């Protein structure tokens, strides 16, 4: 266990003006408040805050930060209060301790929800003072180092959370050694057999390669010195979880992982870094595509270095990183290596703009996503993948996750640009919206007033920012659509009883009915009907006298046909008027894929609970099985916009040139073949199945007639699915 005098000695080395007496006072307070408390290991509880404070000295926190580390559990695990801490240690230290406590004190009722809420609190705390999350990382690191004393279920849960949240956060802050330690400690708990087998195998490889490692270090040192470059050369072993992750991701065996040892060259200046790269490539051939310049384009966590992989002694691949001493400090300690303290201990503004951009983005995201679980899931995908760096036409740099598309780029510029994105040019060439952007490309977004987000964009977007903006737009559109749809549904039913919806709204009748069903106003009621979340029949029961409802129910719909005999079930029919279909892109109207209704087809519609309205052809099994109480009046509008895909099957003779003739007939009817399947029967017939894009049932009928006129065609049939 580290001692308080060691902590103070470390602090005074990097901050000679630090208030050692204040740190000692915090230690005495912590010792007093935790007196008699024990850890699961049996050690005095005081050992934990001491170890946390020791880790914080490695991150070079100032005296208030060290004090907060010593006191971080006192509010939660002792009788002291925030007011007492404020009185004894001041606002700054009390605020840090309170920030850490708020992260830790979460409900145990629902683990996933608690984890999500905890993550949201961490992001908010980071925005207030980054030292809060550094104290929490130090706390988690020591708890992971002593995790073996906890029950198995708790160990597993804690290791999972560490791997999913804390290690990526440490990585995003650039604190490499904490990230690596957390990953390896979690790996050991979650997959112990794999971990210990890998440790043993890697140790054997390192022993076998020791002579080669020393040779590489020696050659690098000599060649650089001969070129007049003063540099420090060292080898480092790849962390075990990093090895395992690479093997899993790329499906490699351990023998195929060539960078178990990486070599680091620390130079005095940036110029010498590039000179060192040139020298190395002059005697060892570089592997194509393996040179990365993170000095010119730093990673978001401020990491800078030149990376190269070369063919070294014995034809072995050698991974080399080249950076300055200052860059190395940042590579190991991340944001903690850069900050300067203002009065009060907060980050200096210069550091804020440079290093906390991602925190600010996350804070904005959490404001928009009120559900903690949704927020956590959105950010997990961004925590934090490899990046690509692309440019705007004006030369501004944009950092996006690997696999990002023009959709992500558009929303990174502005939400208005994203919402009107109609296409994109990459390096002057038109690309589809699902194109994966590559580093160094220049991206230009083509906008249109008629363009708008669609649900398919959610599958293309990789950033939480873009997905959130798309969902927000779609939700807003659905709200408007649901109210209009609910209005049409209710209006069609009320007209059967000579009740006009507009009059019911103006007179306040519908508003009173809405309140009877616990809706705030009639708009919310109409939205619920449109969504299919509330049965419109219940509203009828409140607005239409019971005897009239009963008579209408017995009589059936005005234009309903009599049922056919049982052996031939009748197709459902509905009265004139009602829902008018103008296109295929309404988010709350689903057109059955089983029967692919087209403009001009007879159609029926019914509400789906919580999912709007479903439209089918009357002969479709889905329509026949629908609850009669959910059936809606529906018909096509005069000018329906959109294209639908239907399936037709053509039986014909198996002769050369016939397939080309059928394709020509479909084209003449202004149809487009999206998919075709041809098979031959035993009696030398050909069965051709086409998926064709058409605008109406009339167009499809004309297409079928053209196909039937072709010599050799036996039959043409529109399939139900």
C-alpha positions as CSV (number, residue, x, y, z in Angstrom):
1,X,0.0,0.0,0.0
2,X,1.3,3.4,-1.0
3,X,2.0,5.9,1.9
4,X,0.8,9.5,2.1
5,X,4.4,10.8,2.2
6,X,5.1,9.1,-1.2
7,X,2.1,10.7,-2.7
8,X,3.1,14.2,-1.5
9,X,6.7,13.6,-2.7
10,X,5.5,12.7,-6.2
11,X,3.2,15.7,-6.3
12,X,6.0,18.1,-5.3
13,X,8.2,16.8,-8.1
14,X,5.8,18.0,-10.9
15,X,4.2,20.8,-8.9
16,X,6.7,22.3,-6.4
17,X,4.2,25.0,-5.3
18,X,1.5,22.5,-4.4
19,X,-0.2,22.8,-1.0
20,X,1.2,19.7,0.8
21,X,-0.5,20.6,4.0
22,X,-3.9,20.5,2.3
23,X,-3.2,17.0,0.9
24,X,-2.1,15.8,4.3
25,X,-5.3,17.2,5.8
26,X,-7.4,15.4,3.3
27,X,-5.5,12.2,4.1
28,X,-6.2,12.6,7.9
29,X,-9.9,13.3,7.2
30,X,-10.2,10.2,4.9
31,X,-8.4,8.1,7.5
32,X,-10.8,9.3,10.3
33,X,-14.0,8.8,8.3
34,X,-13.0,5.4,7.0
35,X,-11.7,4.1,10.3
36,X,-12.8,0.6,11.0
37,X,-14.0,0.0,7.4
38,X,-12.5,-2.9,5.5
39,X,-12.2,-3.8,1.8
40,X,-13.4,-7.1,0.4
41,X,-9.7,-8.2,0.5
42,X,-9.6,-7.6,4.3
43,X,-7.3,-4.6,4.0
44,X,-8.2,-1.3,5.7
45,X,-10.6,0.7,3.4
46,X,-8.1,3.6,3.6
47,X,-5.8,1.6,1.2
48,X,-8.2,2.3,-1.6
49,X,-8.3,6.1,-1.6
50,X,-4.5,6.1,-1.1
51,X,-4.0,3.9,-4.2
52,X,-6.4,6.1,-6.1
53,X,-4.5,9.2,-5.1
54,X,-1.2,7.5,-6.1
55,X,-2.7,6.8,-9.6
56,X,-3.7,10.4,-9.9
57,X,-0.1,11.5,-9.2
58,X,0.9,9.5,-12.2
59,X,-1.6,11.6,-14.2
60,X,-0.1,14.7,-12.6
61,X,-3.2,16.1,-11.1
62,X,-2.8,19.2,-8.9
63,X,-3.3,19.3,-5.1
64,X,-7.1,19.8,-5.2
65,X,-7.4,16.8,-7.5
66,X,-5.2,14.6,-5.2
67,X,-7.3,15.7,-2.2
68,X,-10.5,14.8,-4.1
69,X,-9.0,11.4,-4.8
70,X,-8.3,10.8,-1.1
71,X,-11.9,11.9,-0.2
72,X,-13.8,10.5,-3.2
73,X,-15.7,7.8,-1.2
74,X,-16.4,9.9,2.0
75,X,-19.8,11.2,1.0
76,X,-21.1,7.8,0.0
77,X,-19.4,5.6,2.7
78,X,-19.3,7.8,5.8
79,X,-21.3,10.2,7.9
80,X,-19.8,13.4,6.5
81,X,-21.9,15.8,4.3
82,X,-21.2,18.0,1.3
83,X,-21.5,21.1,3.5
84,X,-18.8,19.8,5.8
85,X,-16.5,19.1,2.9
86,X,-17.2,22.6,1.5
87,X,-16.4,24.2,4.9
88,X,-13.2,22.3,5.5
89,X,-11.7,22.0,1.9
90,X,-13.5,24.7,-0.1
91,X,-15.8,24.7,-3.1
92,X,-13.4,23.2,-5.6
93,X,-12.5,20.0,-3.8
94,X,-16.1,19.6,-2.5
95,X,-17.4,19.9,-6.1
96,X,-15.0,17.3,-7.4
97,X,-15.9,14.8,-4.6
98,X,-19.6,15.5,-5.2
99,X,-19.1,14.9,-9.0
100,X,-17.5,11.5,-8.4
101,X,-20.2,10.6,-5.9
102,X,-23.1,11.4,-8.3
103,X,-21.6,9.0,-10.8
104,X,-21.3,6.2,-8.3
105,X,-24.6,6.6,-6.5
106,X,-27.0,4.9,-8.9
107,X,-30.1,2.8,-8.6
108,X,-29.6,-1.0,-8.4
109,X,-33.1,-1.7,-9.6
110,X,-32.3,-2.2,-13.3
111,X,-28.7,-2.8,-14.2
112,X,-28.9,-1.7,-17.9
113,X,-30.8,1.4,-17.1
114,X,-28.5,2.2,-14.1
115,X,-25.4,1.7,-16.4
116,X,-26.9,4.0,-19.0
117,X,-27.8,6.7,-16.4
118,X,-24.3,6.4,-14.9
119,X,-22.7,7.0,-18.3
120,X,-24.9,10.1,-18.9
121,X,-23.8,11.5,-15.5
122,X,-20.1,10.9,-16.4
123,X,-20.5,12.9,-19.6
124,X,-22.1,15.8,-17.7
125,X,-19.4,15.6,-15.0
126,X,-16.6,15.6,-17.7
127,X,-18.1,18.8,-19.2
128,X,-18.0,20.5,-15.7
129,X,-14.4,19.4,-14.8
130,X,-12.4,16.7,-16.5
131,X,-10.7,15.8,-13.2
132,X,-14.0,14.1,-12.1
133,X,-13.7,11.4,-14.8
134,X,-9.9,11.0,-14.2
135,X,-10.7,10.3,-10.5
136,X,-13.3,7.9,-11.6
137,X,-10.9,6.2,-14.0
138,X,-8.3,5.9,-11.2
139,X,-11.0,4.5,-8.9
140,X,-12.1,1.9,-11.5
141,X,-8.5,1.0,-12.2
142,X,-7.7,0.2,-8.5
143,X,-11.0,-1.7,-8.2
144,X,-10.1,-3.8,-11.2
145,X,-6.7,-4.5,-9.8
146,X,-8.4,-5.9,-6.6
147,X,-11.4,-7.5,-8.3
148,X,-10.5,-11.1,-7.4
149,X,-12.0,-10.6,-3.9
150,X,-15.5,-9.9,-5.3
151,X,-18.3,-12.5,-6.0
152,X,-18.1,-14.0,-9.5
153,X,-21.3,-12.4,-10.8
154,X,-20.2,-8.9,-9.7
155,X,-16.7,-9.5,-11.1
156,X,-18.1,-10.4,-14.5
157,X,-20.6,-7.5,-14.6
158,X,-17.9,-5.0,-13.5
159,X,-15.4,-6.3,-16.1
160,X,-18.0,-6.0,-18.9
161,X,-18.8,-2.4,-17.9
162,X,-15.1,-1.6,-17.8
163,X,-14.4,-3.0,-21.2
164,X,-17.5,-1.3,-22.8
165,X,-17.3,2.1,-21.1
166,X,-14.2,2.9,-19.0
167,X,-11.5,1.6,-21.3
168,X,-12.9,3.4,-24.4
169,X,-13.2,6.6,-22.3
170,X,-9.5,6.3,-21.3
171,X,-8.6,5.7,-24.9
172,X,-10.7,8.7,-26.0
173,X,-8.8,10.9,-23.5
174,X,-5.5,9.5,-24.8
175,X,-4.5,7.8,-21.5
176,X,-3.0,4.7,-23.2
177,X,-1.6,3.0,-20.1
178,X,-4.9,3.1,-18.2
179,X,-6.8,2.0,-21.3
180,X,-4.4,-1.0,-21.7
181,X,-4.5,-2.0,-18.0
182,X,-8.3,-1.8,-17.9
183,X,-8.6,-3.9,-21.1
184,X,-6.2,-6.6,-19.9
185,X,-7.7,-6.8,-16.4
186,X,-11.2,-7.1,-17.9
187,X,-10.0,-9.7,-20.4
188,X,-8.6,-11.9,-17.6
189,X,-12.0,-11.9,-15.8
190,X,-14.2,-12.4,-18.9
191,X,-12.2,-15.0,-20.7
192,X,-9.7,-16.4,-18.2
193,X,-8.8,-19.6,-20.2
194,X,-8.0,-17.6,-23.3
195,X,-6.1,-14.9,-21.3
196,X,-3.8,-17.3,-19.5
197,X,-3.1,-19.4,-22.6
198,X,-2.3,-16.2,-24.5
199,X,0.0,-15.0,-21.7
200,X,1.9,-18.3,-21.8
201,X,2.2,-18.4,-25.6
202,X,3.3,-14.8,-25.9
203,X,6.0,-15.3,-23.2
204,X,7.4,-18.2,-25.2
205,X,7.5,-16.1,-28.4
206,X,9.1,-13.2,-26.6
207,X,11.9,-15.5,-25.3
208,X,12.4,-16.9,-28.8
209,X,12.5,-13.5,-30.4
210,X,14.7,-11.7,-27.7
211,X,17.8,-11.9,-29.8
212,X,16.0,-10.5,-32.9
213,X,14.5,-7.7,-30.8
214,X,17.9,-6.6,-29.5
215,X,19.2,-6.7,-33.1
216,X,16.5,-4.4,-34.4
217,X,17.1,-2.0,-31.5
218,X,20.8,-2.0,-32.1
219,X,20.5,-1.5,-35.9
220,X,18.0,1.3,-35.5
221,X,20.2,3.1,-32.9
222,X,23.3,2.8,-35.1
223,X,21.7,3.9,-38.4
224,X,20.0,6.9,-36.7
225,X,23.2,8.0,-35.0
226,X,25.1,7.7,-38.2
227,X,22.6,10.1,-39.8
228,X,23.1,12.6,-37.0
229,X,19.7,12.0,-35.4
230,X,19.8,11.9,-31.6
231,X,17.0,9.5,-30.6
232,X,16.0,7.0,-28.0
233,X,15.0,3.5,-29.3
234,X,12.9,1.1,-27.2
235,X,10.7,-1.9,-27.8
236,X,7.3,-2.4,-26.2
237,X,5.2,-5.5,-25.9
238,X,1.6,-5.3,-27.3
239,X,-1.0,-5.7,-24.5
240,X,-2.7,-9.0,-24.3
241,X,-6.2,-7.8,-25.0
242,X,-5.0,-5.8,-28.0
243,X,-3.5,-9.1,-29.4
244,X,-6.7,-11.0,-28.7
245,X,-8.8,-8.3,-30.3
246,X,-6.7,-8.3,-33.4
247,X,-6.9,-12.1,-33.7
248,X,-10.6,-12.0,-33.3
249,X,-11.3,-9.1,-35.7
250,X,-9.0,-10.3,-38.5
251,X,-9.4,-14.1,-37.8
252,X,-5.7,-14.6,-37.3
253,X,-3.7,-17.1,-35.4
254,X,-1.1,-15.9,-33.0
255,X,1.7,-16.7,-35.5
256,X,0.1,-14.3,-38.0
257,X,0.2,-11.3,-35.6
258,X,3.4,-9.6,-36.6
259,X,3.4,-6.7,-34.2
260,X,3.7,-8.5,-30.8
261,X,6.6,-6.1,-30.3
262,X,6.6,-2.6,-31.6
263,X,9.6,-0.3,-31.6
264,X,9.4,3.3,-30.5
265,X,11.8,6.0,-31.6
266,X,11.8,9.2,-29.6
267,X,13.3,12.2,-31.3
268,X,14.0,15.8,-30.3
269,X,12.1,17.6,-33.1
270,X,9.3,17.0,-35.6
271,X,11.9,17.5,-38.4
272,X,14.0,14.6,-37.0
273,X,10.9,12.4,-36.9
274,X,10.5,12.7,-40.7
275,X,14.2,12.3,-41.2
276,X,14.2,9.2,-39.1
277,X,11.4,7.7,-41.2
278,X,13.5,8.4,-44.4
279,X,16.6,6.8,-42.9
280,X,14.7,3.7,-41.8
281,X,13.1,3.2,-45.3
282,X,16.6,3.6,-46.8
283,X,17.7,0.3,-45.4
284,X,14.5,-1.6,-44.6
285,X,11.7,-1.7,-47.3
286,X,8.4,-0.3,-46.1
287,X,5.2,-2.4,-46.3
288,X,2.8,-0.7,-48.8
289,X,-0.2,0.9,-47.2
290,X,1.3,0.7,-43.7
291,X,2.7,4.3,-43.4
292,X,0.5,6.6,-41.3
293,X,1.1,10.2,-40.5
294,X,-0.6,11.1,-37.2
295,X,1.7,14.1,-36.8
296,X,0.1,16.0,-39.7
297,X,-3.3,14.5,-38.8
298,X,-3.5,13.9,-35.1
299,X,-6.0,11.5,-33.7
300,X,-9.0,13.1,-31.8
301,X,-7.4,12.1,-28.4
302,X,-4.4,14.3,-29.5
303,X,-2.1,11.3,-30.3
304,X,0.7,12.2,-32.7
305,X,3.2,9.8,-34.2
306,X,4.6,8.4,-37.5
307,X,3.8,4.8,-38.0
308,X,5.5,2.5,-40.4
309,X,5.8,-1.3,-40.9
310,X,9.0,-2.5,-42.6
311,X,10.6,-5.8,-43.7
312,X,13.3,-6.2,-41.1
313,X,16.0,-8.8,-40.3
314,X,15.2,-12.3,-41.5
315,X,12.2,-11.0,-43.6
316,X,10.2,-10.3,-40.4
317,X,7.7,-7.5,-40.3
318,X,8.7,-4.8,-37.8
319,X,6.3,-2.1,-36.6
320,X,7.9,1.2,-35.7
321,X,6.4,4.4,-34.2
322,X,8.4,7.7,-34.4
323,X,7.5,10.7,-32.3
324,X,9.0,13.5,-30.2
325,X,9.4,13.3,-26.4
326,X,6.5,15.7,-26.0
327,X,4.3,13.6,-28.3
328,X,5.3,10.5,-26.2
329,X,4.1,12.2,-23.1
330,X,0.7,12.9,-24.7
331,X,0.6,9.3,-26.1
332,X,0.9,7.9,-22.6
333,X,-1.0,10.5,-20.5
334,X,-3.4,12.0,-23.1
335,X,-5.3,15.1,-22.1
336,X,-3.6,15.1,-18.7
337,X,-0.3,15.9,-20.4
338,X,-1.7,19.0,-22.0
339,X,-3.7,20.9,-19.5
340,X,-2.7,24.0,-17.6
341,X,-4.7,25.1,-14.5
342,X,-6.4,28.4,-14.2
343,X,-7.3,29.8,-10.8
344,X,-9.9,27.5,-9.4
345,X,-8.4,24.4,-11.1
346,X,-10.4,24.1,-14.3
347,X,-8.8,23.5,-17.7
348,X,-7.4,26.5,-19.5
349,X,-9.6,27.7,-22.4
350,X,-6.9,26.8,-25.0
351,X,-7.0,23.2,-23.8
352,X,-10.8,23.1,-23.7
353,X,-11.2,23.9,-27.4
354,X,-8.5,21.5,-28.5
355,X,-9.3,18.5,-26.3
356,X,-12.9,18.6,-25.2
357,X,-14.7,18.9,-28.5
358,X,-15.9,15.3,-28.3
359,X,-17.2,15.9,-24.7
360,X,-19.2,18.9,-25.9
361,X,-20.7,16.9,-28.8
362,X,-21.7,14.2,-26.3
363,X,-23.3,16.8,-24.0
364,X,-25.4,18.1,-26.9
365,X,-26.4,14.6,-27.8
366,X,-27.5,13.7,-24.3
367,X,-29.7,16.9,-24.2
368,X,-31.5,15.7,-27.3
369,X,-31.8,12.0,-26.3
370,X,-33.8,12.0,-23.0
371,X,-33.7,8.2,-22.6
372,X,-30.4,7.3,-20.9
373,X,-30.3,3.8,-22.5
374,X,-30.8,5.3,-26.0
375,X,-28.0,7.7,-25.3
376,X,-25.6,5.0,-24.2
377,X,-26.4,2.8,-27.2
378,X,-25.9,5.8,-29.6
379,X,-22.5,6.7,-28.1
380,X,-21.2,3.1,-27.8
381,X,-21.0,3.0,-31.5
382,X,-18.8,6.1,-31.4
383,X,-16.7,5.0,-28.4
384,X,-14.6,5.2,-30.4
385,X,-13.9,3.7,-33.8
386,X,-10.9,4.3,-36.1
387,X,-11.3,7.7,-37.8
388,X,-11.2,8.9,-41.4
389,X,-10.2,12.5,-42.2
390,X,-11.9,14.2,-45.1
391,X,-12.0,17.7,-46.4
392,X,-14.7,20.2,-47.3
393,X,-14.4,21.9,-50.7
394,X,-12.9,24.9,-48.8
395,X,-10.2,22.7,-47.3
396,X,-11.6,22.4,-43.8
397,X,-10.8,19.1,-42.1
398,X,-13.7,16.8,-40.8
399,X,-13.0,13.8,-38.6
400,X,-15.5,11.0,-38.9
401,X,-15.6,7.3,-37.8
402,X,-14.4,4.6,-40.1
403,X,-17.2,3.5,-42.5
404,X,-18.8,7.0,-42.4
405,X,-20.9,7.9,-45.4
406,X,-21.8,11.2,-47.1
407,X,-24.8,11.3,-44.8
408,X,-22.5,11.6,-41.8
409,X,-20.4,14.2,-43.5
410,X,-23.5,16.3,-44.4
411,X,-24.8,16.3,-40.8
412,X,-21.3,17.1,-39.5
413,X,-21.5,20.4,-41.5
414,X,-25.0,21.4,-40.4
415,X,-28.3,19.6,-39.6
416,X,-30.0,21.7,-42.4
417,X,-27.4,20.4,-44.9
418,X,-28.0,16.8,-43.8
419,X,-31.8,17.1,-44.0
420,X,-31.6,18.4,-47.6
421,X,-28.9,16.0,-48.8
422,X,-29.7,14.8,-52.3
423,X,-26.3,13.4,-53.3
424,X,-22.5,13.8,-52.9
425,X,-19.4,14.3,-54.9
426,X,-16.1,12.8,-53.7
427,X,-13.0,14.2,-55.4
428,X,-15.4,15.7,-58.1
429,X,-17.1,12.3,-58.8
430,X,-20.7,11.6,-58.0
431,X,-21.0,8.8,-55.4
432,X,-24.0,7.0,-53.8
433,X,-25.1,7.9,-50.3
434,X,-23.9,4.5,-49.0
435,X,-20.3,5.2,-50.2
436,X,-17.7,4.7,-47.5
437,X,-15.5,7.8,-47.2
438,X,-11.7,7.4,-47.2
439,X,-9.1,9.6,-45.6
440,X,-7.8,12.4,-47.7
441,X,-11.0,12.7,-49.9
442,X,-12.7,16.0,-50.6
443,X,-16.5,15.8,-50.1
444,X,-19.1,18.1,-51.5
445,X,-22.8,17.7,-50.5
446,X,-25.5,18.2,-53.2
447,X,-28.6,19.7,-51.6
448,X,-32.2,20.0,-52.8
449,X,-35.3,21.5,-51.2
450,X,-37.2,18.4,-52.2
451,X,-34.8,16.1,-50.4
452,X,-35.4,14.9,-46.9
453,X,-34.3,12.1,-44.5
454,X,-35.8,8.6,-45.0
455,X,-35.6,5.6,-42.7
456,X,-33.0,3.9,-44.9
457,X,-30.6,6.6,-43.9
458,X,-30.5,5.2,-40.4
459,X,-28.7,2.2,-41.8
460,X,-26.2,4.4,-43.7
461,X,-25.3,6.8,-40.9
462,X,-22.4,5.8,-38.6
463,X,-22.3,8.8,-36.2
464,X,-24.6,9.2,-33.3
465,X,-25.0,12.9,-34.4
466,X,-26.4,12.0,-37.8
467,X,-28.6,9.1,-36.6
468,X,-30.1,11.3,-33.9
469,X,-30.9,14.2,-36.3
470,X,-32.5,11.7,-38.8
471,X,-34.6,10.1,-36.0
472,X,-35.6,13.6,-34.8
473,X,-36.7,14.6,-38.3
474,X,-38.6,11.3,-38.9
475,X,-40.3,11.6,-35.6
476,X,-41.5,15.1,-36.3
477,X,-42.8,14.0,-39.7
478,X,-44.6,11.0,-38.1
479,X,-46.3,13.2,-35.6
480,X,-47.7,15.4,-38.4
481,X,-48.6,12.3,-40.5
482,X,-50.3,10.5,-37.6
483,X,-52.6,13.4,-36.8
484,X,-53.7,13.8,-40.4
485,X,-54.1,10.0,-40.7
486,X,-56.1,9.9,-37.5
487,X,-58.3,12.7,-38.8
488,X,-59.1,10.9,-42.0
489,X,-59.8,7.6,-40.2
490,X,-62.2,9.2,-37.7
491,X,-63.8,11.5,-40.2
492,X,-64.7,8.6,-42.5
493,X,-66.4,6.8,-39.6
494,X,-68.3,9.8,-38.3
495,X,-69.6,10.7,-41.8
496,X,-71.5,7.4,-41.8
497,X,-73.6,8.9,-38.9
498,X,-73.8,12.4,-40.5
499,X,-71.4,13.8,-37.9
500,X,-68.8,16.3,-39.3
501,X,-65.4,16.1,-37.6
502,X,-64.6,19.8,-38.2
503,X,-67.7,20.8,-36.4
504,X,-66.9,18.4,-33.5
505,X,-63.5,20.0,-33.2
506,X,-64.7,23.7,-33.4
507,X,-67.5,23.0,-30.8
508,X,-65.1,21.4,-28.4
509,X,-66.9,18.0,-28.5
510,X,-63.8,16.1,-29.6
511,X,-61.6,18.0,-27.1
512,X,-63.9,16.8,-24.3
513,X,-63.9,13.3,-25.6
514,X,-60.1,13.4,-25.7
515,X,-59.9,14.5,-22.1
516,X,-62.2,11.6,-21.1
517,X,-59.6,9.2,-22.5
518,X,-56.8,11.1,-20.7
519,X,-55.4,12.9,-23.7
520,X,-54.4,16.6,-23.3
521,X,-56.2,17.7,-26.4
522,X,-57.9,16.5,-29.6
523,X,-54.6,16.6,-31.6
524,X,-53.0,14.0,-29.2
525,X,-56.1,11.8,-29.6
526,X,-55.9,12.0,-33.4
527,X,-52.2,11.2,-33.4
528,X,-52.9,8.1,-31.2
529,X,-55.6,7.0,-33.7
530,X,-53.2,7.6,-36.6
531,X,-50.5,5.6,-34.9
532,X,-52.9,2.8,-34.3
533,X,-52.3,3.1,-30.6
534,X,-55.9,4.0,-29.8
535,X,-59.1,2.4,-31.4
536,X,-61.2,4.9,-33.3
537,X,-64.3,2.9,-32.4
538,X,-64.0,4.0,-28.8
539,X,-64.3,7.6,-29.9
540,X,-67.4,6.7,-32.0
541,X,-69.0,5.1,-28.8
542,X,-68.7,8.5,-27.1
543,X,-69.9,10.6,-30.0
544,X,-72.7,8.5,-31.5
545,X,-75.8,7.4,-29.7
546,X,-75.8,3.7,-28.7
547,X,-78.9,2.8,-30.7
548,X,-77.6,4.4,-33.9
549,X,-74.3,2.5,-33.5
550,X,-76.2,-0.8,-33.0
551,X,-78.4,-0.2,-36.1
552,X,-75.4,0.6,-38.2
553,X,-73.5,-2.4,-37.0
554,X,-76.4,-4.7,-37.8
555,X,-76.8,-3.1,-41.3
556,X,-73.1,-3.2,-42.1
557,X,-71.2,-0.7,-44.2
558,X,-73.4,1.2,-46.7
559,X,-71.8,-0.4,-49.8
560,X,-70.9,-3.8,-48.3
561,X,-71.6,-6.7,-50.5
562,X,-73.4,-9.8,-49.1
563,X,-71.1,-12.5,-48.0
564,X,-70.5,-15.3,-50.5
565,X,-71.1,-18.9,-49.5
566,X,-68.7,-20.4,-46.9
567,X,-66.7,-22.3,-49.6
568,X,-65.7,-18.9,-51.2
569,X,-65.0,-16.3,-48.5
570,X,-66.1,-12.8,-49.5
571,X,-63.5,-10.1,-50.2
572,X,-63.8,-7.3,-47.6
573,X,-65.5,-4.2,-49.0
574,X,-65.7,-0.7,-47.6
575,X,-67.7,2.5,-48.2
576,X,-66.8,5.3,-50.5
577,X,-64.6,8.1,-49.2
578,X,-62.2,7.8,-46.2
579,X,-58.5,7.4,-46.4
580,X,-57.0,8.8,-49.7
581,X,-53.6,7.4,-50.8
582,X,-51.4,9.9,-52.6
583,X,-48.1,8.0,-52.6
584,X,-46.0,5.3,-51.0
585,X,-43.7,7.3,-48.7
586,X,-46.1,8.0,-45.8
587,X,-44.2,6.7,-42.7
588,X,-47.5,5.4,-41.1
589,X,-48.9,3.6,-44.1
590,X,-47.5,0.2,-45.0
591,X,-48.3,-1.4,-48.3
592,X,-48.4,-5.2,-48.1
593,X,-45.3,-6.9,-49.6
594,X,-47.4,-10.1,-49.8
595,X,-49.8,-8.7,-52.5
596,X,-48.0,-5.4,-53.6
597,X,-51.1,-3.2,-54.2
598,X,-50.8,-0.8,-57.1
599,X,-52.7,2.4,-57.9
600,X,-55.8,1.1,-59.8
601,X,-56.1,-2.1,-57.8
602,X,-59.0,-2.6,-55.4
603,X,-57.7,-2.1,-51.9
604,X,-58.6,-2.5,-48.3
605,X,-56.9,-1.0,-45.2
606,X,-56.9,-1.7,-41.5
607,X,-55.1,-0.2,-38.5
608,X,-52.2,-2.0,-36.9
609,X,-51.8,-1.5,-33.2
610,X,-49.0,1.1,-32.7
611,X,-47.9,0.9,-36.3
612,X,-50.3,3.0,-38.3
613,X,-52.2,1.5,-41.3
614,X,-51.6,-1.5,-43.5
615,X,-53.0,-1.6,-47.1
616,X,-53.7,-4.8,-49.1
617,X,-55.5,-6.1,-52.1
618,X,-58.9,-7.6,-51.1
619,X,-58.1,-11.2,-52.1
620,X,-55.0,-11.2,-49.9
621,X,-55.1,-13.5,-46.9
622,X,-53.9,-10.7,-44.6
623,X,-56.9,-8.6,-45.6
624,X,-59.3,-11.5,-45.1
625,X,-57.9,-12.2,-41.6
626,X,-58.2,-8.6,-40.5
627,X,-60.4,-7.7,-37.5
628,X,-63.6,-6.1,-39.0
629,X,-63.4,-3.4,-36.4
630,X,-60.1,-2.3,-37.7
631,X,-61.1,-2.0,-41.3
632,X,-61.0,1.5,-42.8
633,X,-62.5,3.1,-45.9
634,X,-59.7,3.7,-48.4
635,X,-59.2,4.6,-52.1
636,X,-56.4,5.8,-54.4
637,X,-56.0,9.5,-55.0
638,X,-56.2,10.9,-58.5
639,X,-52.4,11.3,-59.0
640,X,-50.5,8.8,-56.9
641,X,-46.8,9.4,-56.8
642,X,-44.2,6.6,-56.5
643,X,-43.0,3.3,-57.9
644,X,-43.8,-0.1,-56.6
645,X,-42.2,-3.5,-57.2
646,X,-44.5,-6.4,-58.2
647,X,-43.7,-10.0,-59.2
648,X,-44.9,-11.6,-62.4
649,X,-44.3,-15.1,-63.7
650,X,-44.1,-15.9,-67.4
651,X,-44.4,-19.5,-68.6
652,X,-43.0,-19.9,-72.2
653,X,-41.3,-22.2,-74.6
654,X,-37.6,-22.6,-74.0
655,X,-36.1,-21.0,-77.2
656,X,-33.2,-18.6,-77.9
657,X,-34.0,-14.9,-78.0
658,X,-37.3,-15.2,-76.1
659,X,-35.9,-13.7,-72.9
660,X,-34.7,-10.7,-74.8
661,X,-38.1,-10.2,-76.3
662,X,-39.8,-10.3,-72.9
663,X,-37.3,-7.7,-71.6
664,X,-38.1,-5.5,-74.6
665,X,-41.9,-5.8,-73.9
666,X,-41.4,-4.8,-70.3
667,X,-39.3,-1.8,-71.3
668,X,-41.9,-0.8,-74.0
669,X,-44.5,-0.7,-71.2
670,X,-42.1,1.7,-69.3
671,X,-41.4,-0.9,-66.6
672,X,-38.0,-1.7,-65.1
673,X,-36.7,-5.2,-64.2
674,X,-35.1,-5.1,-60.8
675,X,-34.6,-8.9,-60.6
676,X,-35.0,-11.9,-62.8
677,X,-34.9,-15.6,-62.2
678,X,-35.2,-18.2,-65.0
679,X,-35.6,-22.0,-64.6
680,X,-36.3,-24.8,-67.0
681,X,-38.9,-27.5,-66.5
682,X,-38.7,-31.2,-67.4
683,X,-41.0,-30.7,-70.4
684,X,-38.7,-28.1,-72.1
685,X,-40.6,-25.1,-70.8
686,X,-39.1,-22.0,-69.2
687,X,-40.5,-20.3,-66.1
688,X,-39.4,-16.7,-65.9
689,X,-39.9,-14.8,-62.7
690,X,-39.5,-11.0,-62.9
691,X,-39.6,-8.4,-60.2
692,X,-40.7,-5.2,-62.1
693,X,-41.0,-1.6,-61.0
694,X,-44.3,0.0,-62.1
695,X,-46.5,3.0,-61.2
696,X,-50.0,1.6,-61.5
697,X,-52.2,-1.5,-62.0
698,X,-53.1,-0.1,-65.5
699,X,-49.4,0.0,-66.5
700,X,-49.0,-3.6,-65.3
701,X,-52.0,-4.7,-67.3
702,X,-50.6,-3.2,-70.4
703,X,-47.3,-4.9,-69.7
704,X,-48.9,-8.3,-69.3
705,X,-50.8,-7.9,-72.6
706,X,-47.6,-7.1,-74.4
707,X,-46.0,-10.2,-72.9
708,X,-48.9,-12.4,-73.8
709,X,-48.6,-11.3,-77.5
710,X,-45.1,-12.7,-77.8
711,X,-44.9,-15.9,-79.8
712,X,-44.0,-18.7,-77.5
713,X,-45.4,-17.2,-74.3
714,X,-48.0,-19.6,-72.8
715,X,-49.2,-17.6,-69.7
716,X,-48.4,-14.5,-67.7
717,X,-49.5,-14.3,-64.0
718,X,-49.1,-11.6,-61.3
719,X,-47.9,-13.4,-58.2
720,X,-49.2,-12.6,-54.8
721,X,-45.7,-12.4,-53.3
